[in-house]
Amino acid sequence: MSTNFGRSKAVAADYAWIGADEDGGLFSAYCLTLVRGITPQEFMDRLGARIMFEALELADEFIDLSFQYWDEPHYGDVQFIGATTVAGDGGDWTLALEVNGHLGVTPSTMGPVSAGTRLVSHRYNGGNGVGDFSWIEDGDVRLEFEPLFARNREGGTPDALLEDMRQIGFDLEEDREETGPTTTAAFALAERLTGVRVTEALLDDAVYLCGTAAVR
């Protein structure tokens, strides 16, 4: 079944540039969220975030603060997150980025953020090897799965993206000997759902509205 969500036909190879970062770089511990038709300020408001910076670059301060919130007194219950505007299918989207975070793939946190719109998020943490992908429509979790085990899917429509996932290269077979792409495939699937092509330049050139939010 083909979804025909948009024009994008992204595949995992389109995000090969991420591969070098999966081992110790930015994408060794990240969470990326895309929300259609709301501004970064609206995103932060829906998240109940406390704003700390109006315009912060993705540099040392962003990364250092992200890791600090895993220390006392928060121990990860509060996360640092930045949001910026990007172009995608149907107009502007908010791209939210966490370093070593997981707000974006916590359904109880992101369900309210997705009210009246589409929200797509994915993360990977190389420290424990855990990854997640989530697609939510107006509070309804349509699909969630771990990219390393893409054959095991949950949500209201767990098979809606099967043809797209096959084209991208996800491992969907029980007896497949070699694991397919994971992080790069998650980026490609997110692009098919949003029309947002994430590039190094897009992330590095952006300025982010930044703050902290509690994991609910």
N, C-alpha and C positions, 0 to 999 in steps of 0.2 A: 504494500500500500504506500503510495507516494503522497507526501504531505502538500507539496507545492506551496509552501508558506511564503516564499519570496523568490527573488531572482538568484540568490546566492547558490552556487554549487560547490562550495568550499569542501576541500578534502584535507586530511591530516597533513599531507605534504606541504600545503600552503603555510603551515605553521612550523616548519622545520627549524626556523630560527629560534624557537623556544627550547629545542632539545639541549642546547649547550647550557641553558640556564636551569635545567631540571636538577643538576648535580651541583648544589651549592649556590646557585644564583637566585634571582628574584622568584622564579617559578618552581624552586624547590620547596617553597612554602607560601602559597598565595590563595586568595579567594577573589574572584571577579564576578560582579553582578551587573546585569543590564536591565534597565526598566524603561519601557516605552512611554513617551509623551509627558513625562514629569521632569521638572528642573532639579538640579542638585539640591537646592534649598528645600523643595517639596519632598525630595527623597529623605533628606535629613530630618525634616519635620515628622514624616510618617514613621521614621525609625526612632523618634524620640531622642535624637542625638544632641549632645552638648557641643556647640561649635567652638573650636579652638583656633582655627586659622581660616581666613577668607580665601587665601590663594597660596598654597604650598606646593612646591615642586616635588616630584618623586625622586628624592635624594636621601642623603644620610639622615636628616632629621625625621623624615617620614618613616624610614625603616627603623631607626632607633626607638622612636616612640611606640611603634607597633609592638616591638618585642618587650618593652617595659611593662606593658599591661598584662603580661603573663607572670610578672613578679607580684609580691605583696604590695598593696592589700587586695588586689583584684583577682589574681590567679586565673585570668582568662575570662572571668565573668563579665568584664567590660572590655570592649575591643576598640581599637583605633581604626578609622575608615575615612577614605577620601573619595569625593565624587566630582565628576566633571561631565560636560555635555559633549556628546559625539553624534555623528550623523548615522542613521540607519533606515530600515524600511519604514516608510510612512512619516519620516521627519526626524526630530531630535529624540535621542535617548539619553538617559543618565547612565554613565559607566561608573561603578563604584569599585574601588580596589582596596583590598586588605592584604597586608604582609603578615603571613603566619596567622591569619584569622579564619573565622568560619561563620560570621553573621549571615552572609549571603546564602548559605546552604542550610540554615536552620529554619524549617518551615514555620514554626510558631512565631519566629521573629519576622520573617519575610511575607507571610500571608497577608497581614494588614498593609504592608508596603505595596503589594500587588493589586490593591483594590481598584477595579475598573480598568485594569491594563494587563500587559504581559510582563513577566519577570523571568529571566533566565540567569542561572548562576552555576558556577563550577569552582572546585578547589582541589588542591593537592597539597599534601604535607609529607615531604620526603623523610621526616624524622620518624614517622610511624607507618609510612607507605599507604596512608589512607587518602582516597579521593572521593569526590561526590559530584553529581550533576543533578540539577533541579530545574524543572520548567513548571511555572505556576501561572494560571490564568485567573485573575480576579479572585484570589484566595483559594482556588481549586488546584491542588497539586496534580498536574497531568502526568508527570513522569519524574521519577528519581531513581538513580542507580549509581553504582560505583564503576567508573570507567574501566578498571582492571577486570571487572566481572560483569560486563555489559549484558551478558545473557540473562542476568538476574535483575529484573526491572519491576518497579512498583509504581503506583499512582493510578489515577482515574482512567488514563489511556496509555498503558504501558507499551503498547505495540504501535502507536501512531507514527513513530519515527523510524520504524524498522528499515524501510528501504533507504532512507537517508543514512542511517547508521551503517548499513552494508556498503554503500557507496564510499563513505568516509573511511572505512577500514576497521571498525570496531570488531573485537572478537565476540562473535555471537554463537559460536558452536561449542557444544559440550566437550567434544573430543578433539578440538583443534590443538595441534602440538605446539605452535608458536603463538605467543601473545601478540595481539595487534597493538596499534598505537593507543595511548591512553590520554595523556595531557593534550597533545596536539590534536587528537580526535575530538576532545571536549571543546576546544576552541573552535574547531570547524563546525561542530554541531550547533554551538551557540550562534555562530555566524548565520547558519541556515535559518535559524529561528528569528533572528533579529536584523540581519542585513548589515551588522556592524563588523567591519574588518579591523581587528586589533593588530597594530603594528608596533614595533619598537619606537618609531618616531611619534606615533599617536600618544603612547604612554609617557615618553620622555619630554615631549613638548607641552603637554597639558599642565595646567595648574588646577589644584584640587581644593574644593571646599572640604575642610577636614574637621573631624570631631570624634567624640567617643559615644558609644551606645552600649547599653546592657544587653546581654544575650537573654532573650525571653523564652 
